[in-house]
Amino acid sequence: MGSVVTVLPVQASEPDASELRNLVVQDCGSCHGLRLGGGLGPALRPEELERLSVEAIATIIRHGTPDTAMPPWKDLLSEHEIRWISEKLKSGALLNNDDPR
């Protein structure tokens, strides 16, 4: 009899939160404001994102927005990282609590 090999699904590791926070502040913040209050691009605060689902935010990050300065990030970020950023933006978790806006 041959041996049985069990193949486990590959689990995505948890994204590096500090690296992704830095990316949002530095890269996203260069257009959306360092405090995500808007600039060249719109504000990325929960009240401005209220009408969008996490998946809609992820789609914008993944594919960019045509005819705007928003580039697609799908070649630079994994799906797991895009989802993590989308969830954190939607919840406001990437904002400083001491930020007066």
Number of C-alpha atoms within 10 A of each C-alpha: 3 4 5 6 6 6 6 6 6 6 6 10 8 9 15 10 13 9 10 18 17 13 13 20 19 14 14 18 21 16 19 22 20 16 21 23 17 17 14 13 17 14 18 23 21 16 11 13 18 12 10 12 13 20 13 13 20 23 18 18 20 20 14 17 13 10 7 9 11 17 14 16 17 17 9 10 14 14 15 14 20 23 20 19 24 21 18 15 20 22 16 17 14 21 20 10 9 6 7 6 10
